Amino acid sequence: MKLIYADSDIDVYFRDSNGNAAAITFSNWTRVEPKPLWTDETSKFAAFHVVAKRNHWYQCEGALSAAKLIGDATLRFERIVTLGSSMGGFAAIALAPAIGATRCVAISPQFSSDRTKTPFETRWAEDIAEIAKHGLRIDRSSSITHVLFDPYHRQDASHAALIREAAGAQLWPLKFSGHPSGFALHDLNLMELFIETALSELDDASLFENITRQYEERSRTSATAILNNFKHGDRSYIPTSRDEPIFGNQKVIEQVLALVK
């Protein structure tokens, strides 16, 4: 990957590829060194990876400068898809018009970093308090917007409803997938298919039907979904035997196995 833009707040990396689709990813909130998102999963496509150097929810001048650069660089592509998770999901939707994206796909995004617009949100308070101006916002645009989220996660579900109202987003619920829902998709080895679907020529009305169906059929083997199911006061996902297949992060699997009677 080649660094094509850098300032005090944003880095943009580019990897070219043959084809008529380009992925633009936005990094998520993190307490460790920020890095490009989904580099392996997007390896079949030309990709621009936008990396936030701080947890600023892309409320900075560099975000718009980077979006303009990417917009100019993607004119040769037929399908331009912005992608992100959580904080990066907000950016994928909010910056899609500036980039000229044909589709934006967000996993567990926030509607706004402005707490006056989302009074139900209590997470990331320290980072949010450092944002001086919440100028970047989600509005309706020509980009078709898709949101994947956990309908049982109260805050994420509230954000999703506001995004649907403001941007006409199509919502794809993934029950007990938690925040962000990508962890549960990773458990089930569905992330590569998720990216391929997002960049595909499939009709938007049914775009993620296959993903949501596969997730529903297999979610009881996701360590993330099992643990979230339990946290919601439900034991129906907990395996009846330690021999039943469970997929995911080893530490989370160990937490699930501790619940097995």
Number of C-alpha atoms within 10 A of each C-alpha: 12 11 13 15 16 16 13 10 17 20 20 25 18 19 18 14 13 9 13 14 20 27 29 27 30 30 27 25 19 13 7 6 7 15 17 17 21 19 16 9 14 22 15 17 20 20 25 28 28 30 23 27 19 17 22 20 25 29 19 19 13 18 24 16 16 21 20 17 16 23 17 11 13 23 14 12 12 14 21 27 27 33 29 25 28 25 26 29 29 31 32 31 33 23 25 29 21 17 25 22 28 17 23 29 29 30 26 31 29 28 28 23 26 18 14 9 11 16 9 13 19 10 9 11 11 9 14 17 12 10 16 10 10 16 13 20 17 21 17 17 18 12 22 20 26 27 24 26 29 24 21 17 19 13 19 26 20 16 22 29 17 19 26 18 12 15 20 17 22 21 19 19 20 23 20 26 29 23 20 20 25 23 20 29 25 17 20 21 14 16 20 16 15 21 20 15 16 24 23 14 12 11 8 15 10 9 18 22 13 13 18 19 12 14 21 13 10 14 25 22 21 29 30 30 28 27 24 24 21 16 11 11 8 12 15 11 19 23 19 12 10 14 8 10 11 24 19 19 15 11 10 17 17 12 14 23 20 10 15 12 9
